[in-house]
């Protein structure tokens, strides 16, 4: 662990949580009308209820921020710039999905994008694991959720071609 002061550690944690929740906020802006749109879509029987998404994503974004902070603690930005840049790029890809699906109603693009996101999460998880195994482990629930989201995106797109061109 890098010799950061306690104050620096706390500010670092807050900073990484803010970065993660900015992504959540960008997705939330795109999802303002998601409940109404989601209710119009034909869903598979195994789809989670609409009310589950907010709490799950809130938890996942918190875990992402903590994971990035754990990596950052192992030498700071300078030492882990590549790994932390990968994390930030993956966050941008994460934010894009909500816009593709809920705002622009692009089912095919949302599906391609969520596959890309899944790969980016896996790459980030592996990179984080190599720096600090706990950081990688914290991303496992996120990878699992996006695995479900990938199947759900594909299925909902296929069930709703008239709404998700």
C-alpha positions in Angstrom: 0.0 0.0 0.0 1.2 3.5 -0.8 1.9 5.7 2.2 -1.0 8.1 1.9 -2.2 10.0 4.9 -5.6 9.1 6.4 -7.0 12.3 5.1 -5.7 11.5 1.6 -7.2 8.0 1.8 -10.6 9.4 2.8 -10.5 12.0 0.0 -9.4 9.3 -2.4 -12.3 7.1 -1.5 -14.7 10.0 -1.8 -13.2 10.9 -5.2 -13.6 7.3 -6.6 -17.1 7.1 -5.3 -17.9 10.4 -7.0 -16.4 9.3 -10.3 -18.6 6.1 -10.1 -21.7 7.9 -9.1 -21.3 10.5 -11.9 -21.6 7.6 -14.3 -24.8 6.5 -12.4 -26.1 10.1 -12.7 -25.5 10.2 -16.4 -27.4 6.9 -16.7 -30.1 8.1 -14.4 -30.7 11.2 -16.6 -31.2 8.8 -19.6 -33.5 6.7 -17.5 -35.9 9.4 -16.3 -38.7 7.9 -18.4 -37.4 4.4 -18.2 -40.2 3.1 -15.9 -42.9 4.0 -18.3 -41.0 2.8 -21.3 -39.9 -0.4 -19.6 -43.6 -1.1 -18.6 -44.6 -0.9 -22.3 -42.1 -3.6 -23.3 -42.8 -7.3 -23.5 -40.6 -8.9 -20.8 -39.4 -12.5 -20.4 -40.8 -14.2 -17.3 -37.3 -14.2 -15.7 -36.9 -10.4 -15.9 -36.2 -8.7 -12.6 -38.9 -6.3 -11.5 -38.4 -2.7 -12.5 -38.0 -1.7 -8.8 -34.9 -3.9 -8.5 -32.7 -1.9 -10.9 -32.2 1.2 -8.7 -31.0 -0.6 -5.6 -28.9 -3.1 -7.5 -27.1 -0.4 -9.5 -26.6 1.8 -6.5 -24.9 -1.1 -4.8 -22.8 -1.9 -7.8 -21.6 1.7 -8.4 -20.6 1.8 -4.7 -18.6 -1.4 -5.1 -17.0 -0.1 -8.3 -15.9 3.1 -6.5 -14.4 1.1 -3.6 -12.7 -1.3 -6.0 -11.0 1.6 -7.9 -10.0 3.2 -4.6 -8.4 -0.1 -3.5 -6.3 -0.1 -6.7 -5.5 3.6 -6.4 -4.3 2.9 -2.8 -1.7 0.5 -4.1 0.5 3.3 -5.6 -1.7 6.0 -6.8 -2.7 7.2 -10.2 0.9 7.4 -11.4 1.6 3.7 -10.7 -1.7 2.4 -11.9 -2.7 4.9 -14.6 -3.4 2.2 -17.2 -5.6 0.1 -15.0 -7.5 3.1 -13.7 -7.9 4.6 -17.2 -9.4 1.2 -18.2 -11.8 1.6 -15.3 -12.8 5.2 -16.4 -13.2 4.2 -20.0 -15.4 1.3 -18.9 -17.6 3.7 -17.0 -18.2 5.8 -20.1 -19.3 2.6 -21.9 -21.6 1.8 -18.9 -23.3 5.2 -19.1 -23.9 4.9 -22.9 -26.2 1.8 -22.5 -29.0 3.7 -20.8 -29.0 6.3 -23.6 -29.0 3.7 -26.4 -31.8 1.7 -24.8 -34.1 4.1 -23.0 -33.6 7.4 -24.9 -32.8 6.3 -28.5 -34.6 2.9 -28.3 -31.8 1.2 -30.2 -32.1 -2.4 -29.2 -29.4 -3.8 -31.5 -26.9 -1.1 -30.6 -27.7 -1.5 -26.9 -27.1 -5.3 -27.2 -23.7 -4.8 -29.0 -22.8 -2.2 -26.5 -23.6 -4.4 -23.5 -21.5 -7.1 -24.9 -18.6 -4.6 -25.1 -19.4 -3.5 -21.6 -19.3 -7.1 -20.3 -15.8 -7.5 -21.9 -14.6 -4.2 -20.4 -15.9 -5.3 -17.0 -14.1 -8.6 -17.3 -10.8 -6.9 -18.4 -11.1 -4.4 -15.5 -11.9 -7.2 -13.0 -8.8 -9.1 -14.1 -6.6 -5.9 -14.1 -7.9 -4.9 -10.6 -7.4 -8.5 -9.4 -3.7 -8.4 -10.4 -3.2 -5.2 -8.4 -5.3 -6.2 -5.4 -7.5 -9.3 -5.4 -10.2 -7.8 -3.2 -10.6 -5.0 -5.8 -11.2 -7.6 -8.5 -13.5 -9.6 -6.3 -15.7 -6.5 -5.7 -16.5 -6.4 -9.4 -17.8 -10.0 -9.5 -21.4 -9.0 -8.6 -21.2 -6.3 -11.3 -20.1 -8.8 -13.9 -22.9 -11.2 -12.8 -25.5 -8.5 -13.1 -24.3 -7.3 -16.5 -24.4 -11.0 -17.6 -28.1 -11.0 -16.7 -28.5 -7.6 -18.4 -26.9 -8.8 -21.5 -29.3 -11.7 -21.8 -32.2 -9.4 -20.9 -31.2 -6.7 -23.4 -31.1 -9.3 -26.2 -34.4 -11.0 -25.2 -36.3 -7.7 -24.7 -34.9 -6.4 -28.1 -36.1 -9.6 -29.8 -39.5 -9.5 -28.1 -40.1 -5.8 -29.0 -38.8 -5.1 -32.5 -41.5 -2.4 -33.0 -40.2 -0.4 -30.0 -36.5 -1.2 -30.1 -35.6 -0.9 -33.8 
